[in-house]
């Protein structure tokens, strides 16, 4: 069996209980060494084989999984954050399915959740935004034209932008062309929940300057939207006049 495990956003104690249990019982661990906190490897048992996938190709990763399966061993494939977001897991799962190797997925705490926690922010504020757009700029991996940051910015929704902290000038340009103003609130969260986490609050117009002045060009999320401001409406959920299935309102 192969278990795809979300390592969480950075801090070792943010892995799920299920994920920790899988690591503790695994015979083989393949981890994304470029992003996963190495402290998580302390959960591995003494005789566990450990491989760093940052140094491996897809074929090499699958080969290790196949060998582990032939030897009746359990493999933990440890991915940063939650595997469903920019995790390159589909190609691995398809290859395993073709080979008849069973697998499952253990979700993890995404860095977008870690960033919100670091900012002490709520992405979905009533009267401000009830939608969150998760996206990235095109780099070595293309982005469909219909999903450009410029086109998505037109919605005015909260935006969480991955894998783009090295292109903040272009990001700022596309956001403004899409409908943001140069004064729209933004923040750069470097290594959310890690010990060296850094938060830089800025605006869409000052993204490039803020990143440059703080030496940030990778391993950071950029969040954009008026959820970072001070104006919003109170939730109806706790309104004294609002009835729910558990509480009758005053009206």
C-alpha positions as a Markdown table, in Angstrom:
| # | Residue | x | y | z |
|---|---|---|---|---|
| 1 | Unk | 0.0 | 0.0 | 0.0 |
| 2 | Unk | 1.2 | 3.5 | -0.8 |
| 3 | Unk | -0.1 | 6.4 | 1.4 |
| 4 | Unk | 0.0 | 9.9 | 0.0 |
| 5 | Unk | 0.4 | 12.1 | 3.0 |
| 6 | Unk | 0.0 | 15.9 | 3.4 |
| 7 | Unk | 2.8 | 17.1 | 5.5 |
| 8 | Unk | 1.1 | 20.3 | 6.4 |
| 9 | Unk | 2.1 | 23.9 | 5.9 |
| 10 | Unk | 5.5 | 23.7 | 7.7 |
| 11 | Unk | 5.4 | 23.3 | 11.4 |
| 12 | Unk | 6.0 | 19.6 | 12.3 |
| 13 | Unk | 3.1 | 19.6 | 14.8 |
| 14 | Unk | 0.7 | 20.6 | 12.1 |
| 15 | Unk | 0.7 | 17.2 | 10.4 |
| 16 | Unk | -2.6 | 15.3 | 11.1 |
| 17 | Unk | -2.8 | 12.5 | 13.6 |
| 18 | Unk | -3.5 | 10.1 | 10.8 |
| 19 | Unk | -0.5 | 11.4 | 8.8 |
| 20 | Unk | 1.8 | 11.0 | 11.9 |
| 21 | Unk | 0.6 | 7.5 | 12.4 |
| 22 | Unk | 1.3 | 6.6 | 8.8 |
| 23 | Unk | 4.9 | 8.0 | 9.1 |
| 24 | Unk | 5.4 | 6.0 | 12.3 |
| 25 | Unk | 4.4 | 2.7 | 10.7 |
| 26 | Unk | 5.9 | 3.2 | 7.2 |
| 27 | Unk | 8.7 | 0.9 | 5.9 |
| 28 | Unk | 9.6 | 3.5 | 3.2 |
| 29 | Unk | 9.2 | 7.2 | 3.2 |
| 30 | Unk | 9.6 | 9.3 | 0.0 |
| 31 | Unk | 9.4 | 13.0 | 1.0 |
| 32 | Unk | 9.6 | 16.2 | -1.0 |
| 33 | Unk | 12.9 | 17.4 | 0.4 |
| 34 | Unk | 12.7 | 20.9 | -1.1 |
| 35 | Unk | 9.7 | 21.9 | 0.9 |
| 36 | Unk | 8.8 | 19.3 | 3.6 |
| 37 | Unk | 10.0 | 20.1 | 7.1 |
| 38 | Unk | 12.8 | 17.5 | 7.8 |
| 39 | Unk | 11.7 | 17.3 | 11.5 |
| 40 | Unk | 8.8 | 15.2 | 10.3 |
| 41 | Unk | 11.3 | 12.4 | 9.5 |
| 42 | Unk | 11.9 | 12.0 | 13.2 |
| 43 | Unk | 8.6 | 10.1 | 13.3 |
| 44 | Unk | 10.0 | 7.4 | 11.1 |
| 45 | Unk | 11.0 | 4.1 | 12.7 |
| 46 | Unk | 14.7 | 3.2 | 12.9 |
| 47 | Unk | 14.8 | 0.8 | 10.0 |
| 48 | Unk | 12.7 | 2.9 | 7.7 |
| 49 | Unk | 14.2 | 3.7 | 4.2 |
| 50 | Unk | 14.0 | 7.4 | 3.4 |
| 51 | Unk | 14.2 | 8.9 | -0.1 |
| 52 | Unk | 14.3 | 12.6 | -1.0 |
| 53 | Unk | 12.1 | 13.0 | -4.1 |
| 54 | Unk | 13.7 | 16.4 | -4.8 |
| 55 | Unk | 16.6 | 14.4 | -6.3 |
| 56 | Unk | 14.5 | 11.9 | -8.1 |
| 57 | Unk | 12.5 | 11.7 | -11.4 |
| 58 | Unk | 8.9 | 10.4 | -11.6 |
| 59 | Unk | 10.2 | 7.0 | -12.9 |
| 60 | Unk | 12.6 | 6.7 | -9.9 |
| 61 | Unk | 9.8 | 7.5 | -7.4 |
| 62 | Unk | 7.5 | 4.9 | -9.0 |
| 63 | Unk | 10.4 | 2.4 | -9.0 |
| 64 | Unk | 10.9 | 2.7 | -5.3 |
| 65 | Unk | 7.1 | 2.3 | -4.7 |
| 66 | Unk | 7.1 | -0.8 | -6.9 |
| 67 | Unk | 10.0 | -2.4 | -5.1 |
| 68 | Unk | 8.4 | -1.6 | -1.8 |
| 69 | Unk | 5.2 | -3.3 | -2.9 |
| 70 | Unk | 7.0 | -6.4 | -4.1 |
| 71 | Unk | 8.6 | -6.7 | -0.7 |
| 72 | Unk | 5.2 | -6.3 | 1.1 |
| 73 | Unk | 6.3 | -3.0 | 2.6 |
| 74 | Unk | 4.2 | 0.1 | 3.3 |
| 75 | Unk | 5.2 | 3.4 | 1.6 |
| 76 | Unk | 4.5 | 6.9 | 2.8 |
| 77 | Unk | 4.7 | 9.5 | 0.0 |
| 78 | Unk | 5.1 | 12.8 | 2.0 |
| 79 | Unk | 4.0 | 15.9 | 0.1 |
| 80 | Unk | 4.1 | 19.5 | 1.4 |
| 81 | Unk | 0.9 | 21.1 | 2.5 |
| 82 | Unk | -2.1 | 19.3 | 1.1 |
| 83 | Unk | -1.4 | 16.9 | -1.8 |
| 84 | Unk | -4.4 | 18.2 | -3.8 |
| 85 | Unk | -2.9 | 21.6 | -4.4 |
| 86 | Unk | 0.1 | 21.8 | -6.8 |
| 87 | Unk | 1.2 | 18.4 | -5.5 |
| 88 | Unk | 1.9 | 16.6 | -8.8 |
| 89 | Unk | 0.2 | 13.6 | -7.3 |
| 90 | Unk | -2.2 | 12.7 | -10.1 |
| 91 | Unk | 0.6 | 11.4 | -12.3 |
| 92 | Unk | 1.9 | 9.2 | -9.5 |
| 93 | Unk | -1.6 | 7.8 | -8.7 |
| 94 | Unk | -2.3 | 7.0 | -12.3 |
| 95 | Unk | 1.0 | 5.1 | -12.6 |
| 96 | Unk | 0.2 | 3.1 | -9.5 |
| 97 | Unk | -3.3 | 2.4 | -10.7 |
| 98 | Unk | -1.9 | 1.1 | -14.0 |
| 99 | Unk | 0.4 | -1.2 | -12.1 |
| 100 | Unk | -2.4 | -2.5 | -9.8 |
| 101 | Unk | -0.8 | -0.9 | -6.6 |
| 102 | Unk | -3.3 | 0.2 | -4.0 |
| 103 | Unk | -3.0 | 3.7 | -2.6 |
| 104 | Unk | -4.9 | 6.2 | -0.5 |
| 105 | Unk | -4.6 | 9.9 | 0.4 |
| 106 | Unk | -4.3 | 11.6 | 3.8 |
| 107 | Unk | -5.1 | 15.3 | 3.6 |
| 108 | Unk | -2.9 | 17.9 | 5.1 |
| 109 | Unk | -3.0 | 21.6 | 6.3 |
| 110 | Unk | -2.4 | 23.7 | 3.2 |
| 111 | Unk | 0.0 | 26.6 | 3.3 |
| 112 | Unk | -3.0 | 28.8 | 2.4 |
| 113 | Unk | -4.5 | 27.9 | 5.8 |
| 114 | Unk | -1.2 | 28.5 | 7.4 |
| 115 | Unk | -0.9 | 31.9 | 5.8 |
| 116 | Unk | -4.4 | 32.9 | 7.0 |
| 117 | Unk | -3.5 | 31.8 | 10.5 |
| 118 | Unk | -0.3 | 33.8 | 10.4 |
| 119 | Unk | -2.2 | 36.9 | 9.2 |
| 120 | Unk | -5.0 | 36.2 | 11.8 |
| 121 | Unk | -7.3 | 36.7 | 8.8 |
| 122 | Unk | -10.5 | 35.2 | 7.4 |
| 123 | Unk | -10.6 | 34.8 | 3.7 |
| 124 | Unk | -14.4 | 34.9 | 3.4 |
| 125 | Unk | -15.8 | 38.0 | 5.2 |
| 126 | Unk | -19.5 | 38.8 | 4.8 |
| 127 | Unk | -20.0 | 41.9 | 2.6 |
| 128 | Unk | -16.4 | 41.6 | 1.3 |
| 129 | Unk | -15.8 | 38.3 | -0.4 |
| 130 | Unk | -17.5 | 34.9 | -0.2 |
| 131 | Unk | -15.1 | 33.2 | -2.7 |
| 132 | Unk | -11.5 | 32.3 | -2.7 |
| 133 | Unk | -9.5 | 32.0 | -5.9 |
| 134 | Unk | -6.4 | 29.8 | -5.7 |
| 135 | Unk | -4.1 | 30.3 | -8.6 |
| 136 | Unk | -0.6 | 31.0 | -9.8 |
| 137 | Unk | 1.3 | 32.9 | -12.5 |
| 138 | Unk | 2.5 | 31.0 | -15.5 |
| 139 | Unk | 6.1 | 29.9 | -15.2 |
| 140 | Unk | 7.8 | 26.7 | -16.5 |
| 141 | Unk | 4.3 | 25.2 | -16.0 |
| 142 | Unk | 1.8 | 26.9 | -18.2 |
| 143 | Unk | -1.5 | 28.4 | -17.0 |
| 144 | Unk | -4.5 | 28.2 | -19.4 |
| 145 | Unk | -5.2 | 31.7 | -20.8 |
| 146 | Unk | -8.7 | 31.7 | -19.4 |
| 147 | Unk | -7.2 | 31.3 | -15.9 |
| 148 | Unk | -4.8 | 34.2 | -16.1 |
| 149 | Unk | -4.4 | 36.2 | -13.0 |
| 150 | Unk | -5.6 | 39.2 | -15.0 |
| 151 | Unk | -8.9 | 37.5 | -15.9 |
| 152 | Unk | -9.4 | 36.1 | -12.4 |
| 153 | Unk | -8.8 | 39.4 | -10.7 |
| 154 | Unk | -11.9 | 40.8 | -12.4 |
| 155 | Unk | -14.1 | 38.9 | -10.0 |
| 156 | Unk | -12.9 | 40.9 | -7.0 |
| 157 | Unk | -12.7 | 37.8 | -4.9 |
| 158 | Unk | -10.1 | 36.9 | -2.3 |
| 159 | Unk | -7.0 | 35.6 | -4.2 |
| 160 | Unk | -4.4 | 33.2 | -2.8 |
| 161 | Unk | -1.5 | 33.0 | -5.3 |
| 162 | Unk | 1.0 | 30.2 | -5.1 |
| 163 | Unk | 4.4 | 29.8 | -6.8 |
| 164 | Unk | 4.6 | 33.4 | -7.9 |
| 165 | Unk | 6.8 | 35.2 | -5.3 |
| 166 | Unk | 9.7 | 35.5 | -7.8 |
| 167 | Unk | 7.5 | 37.4 | -10.3 |
| 168 | Unk | 5.9 | 40.0 | -8.2 |
| 169 | Unk | 6.3 | 42.8 | -10.8 |
| 170 | Unk | 4.3 | 40.8 | -13.4 |
| 171 | Unk | 1.8 | 39.7 | -10.7 |
| 172 | Unk | 1.1 | 43.3 | -9.7 |
| 173 | Unk | 0.7 | 44.3 | -13.4 |
| 174 | Unk | -1.8 | 41.6 | -14.1 |
| 175 | Unk | -3.8 | 42.2 | -10.9 |
| 176 | Unk | -4.1 | 45.9 | -11.7 |
| 177 | Unk | -5.0 | 45.2 | -15.4 |
| 178 | Unk | -7.7 | 42.8 | -14.1 |
| 179 | Unk | -9.4 | 45.3 | -11.9 |
| 180 | Unk | -7.5 | 45.6 | -8.6 |
| 181 | Unk | -6.3 | 49.1 | -7.7 |
| 182 | Unk | -2.7 | 49.8 | -6.7 |
| 183 | Unk | -4.1 | 50.3 | -3.1 |
| 184 | Unk | -5.8 | 46.9 | -2.9 |
| 185 | Unk | -4.5 | 45.3 | 0.3 |
| 186 | Unk | -2.0 | 42.4 | -0.2 |
| 187 | Unk | 0.4 | 40.4 | 1.9 |
| 188 | Unk | 3.4 | 38.2 | 1.3 |
| 189 | Unk | 3.7 | 35.3 | 3.7 |
| 190 | Unk | 7.1 | 33.6 | 3.6 |
| 191 | Unk | 7.3 | 30.0 | 4.9 |
| 192 | Unk | 3.9 | 30.1 | 6.8 |
| 193 | Unk | 4.1 | 28.3 | 10.1 |
| 194 | Unk | 7.8 | 27.6 | 9.9 |
| 195 | Unk | 10.1 | 28.9 | 12.6 |
| 196 | Unk | 11.5 | 31.6 | 10.2 |
| 197 | Unk | 8.0 | 32.6 | 9.0 |
| 198 | Unk | 7.8 | 36.2 | 7.8 |
| 199 | Unk | 4.8 | 38.4 | 7.1 |
| 200 | Unk | 5.0 | 41.4 | 4.8 |
| 201 | Unk | 1.9 | 43.5 | 4.5 |
| 202 | Unk | 1.7 | 45.7 | 1.4 |
| 203 | Unk | -0.6 | 46.7 | -1.5 |
| 204 | Unk | -1.0 | 45.3 | -5.0 |
| 205 | Unk | 1.0 | 48.3 | -6.2 |
| 206 | Unk | 3.9 | 47.7 | -3.8 |
| 207 | Unk | 4.2 | 44.0 | -4.1 |
| 208 | Unk | 7.5 | 44.0 | -6.1 |
| 209 | Unk | 9.1 | 46.6 | -3.8 |
| 210 | Unk | 8.0 | 44.7 | -0.7 |
| 211 | Unk | 9.3 | 41.4 | -1.9 |
| 212 | Unk | 12.6 | 42.9 | -3.0 |
| 213 | Unk | 13.2 | 44.8 | 0.3 |
| 214 | Unk | 12.6 | 41.7 | 2.3 |
| 215 | Unk | 14.6 | 39.4 | 0.1 |
| 216 | Unk | 11.7 | 37.1 | -0.8 |
| 217 | Unk | 11.7 | 35.3 | -4.1 |
| 218 | Unk | 10.4 | 31.8 | -3.3 |
| 219 | Unk | 8.7 | 29.7 | -0.7 |
| 220 | Unk | 6.0 | 32.3 | -0.1 |
| 221 | Unk | 2.3 | 32.8 | -0.7 |
| 222 | Unk | 0.8 | 36.1 | -1.9 |
| 223 | Unk | -2.7 | 36.9 | -0.8 |
| 224 | Unk | -4.8 | 39.7 | -2.2 |
| 225 | Unk | -8.1 | 41.3 | -1.4 |
| 226 | Unk | -10.2 | 43.5 | 0.8 |
| 227 | Unk | -10.5 | 40.7 | 3.4 |
| 228 | Unk | -7.2 | 42.3 | 4.7 |
| 229 | Unk | -9.0 | 45.5 | 5.4 |
| 230 | Unk | -11.1 | 46.6 | 8.3 |
| 231 | Unk | -14.6 | 46.9 | 6.8 |
| 232 | Unk | -17.0 | 44.0 | 6.7 |
| 233 | Unk | -20.4 | 42.9 | 7.8 |
| 234 | Unk | -21.2 | 40.8 | 10.9 |
| 235 | Unk | -22.1 | 37.2 | 10.2 |
| 236 | Unk | -25.8 | 36.3 | 10.3 |
| 237 | Unk | -24.9 | 33.1 | 12.1 |
| 238 | Unk | -24.7 | 34.8 | 15.5 |
| 239 | Unk | -27.1 | 37.7 | 14.9 |
| 240 | Unk | -29.7 | 37.7 | 17.8 |
| 241 | Unk | -32.5 | 38.2 | 15.2 |
| 242 | Unk | -31.4 | 35.3 | 13.0 |
| 243 | Unk | -33.0 | 31.9 | 13.5 |
| 244 | Unk | -31.1 | 28.7 | 12.8 |
| 245 | Unk | -31.8 | 25.0 | 13.2 |
| 246 | Unk | -30.3 | 25.3 | 16.7 |
| 247 | Unk | -31.5 | 28.7 | 17.9 |
| 248 | Unk | -34.6 | 30.8 | 17.5 |
| 249 | Unk | -34.0 | 34.5 | 16.7 |
| 250 | Unk | -35.8 | 37.4 | 18.4 |
| 251 | Unk | -37.8 | 38.2 | 15.3 |
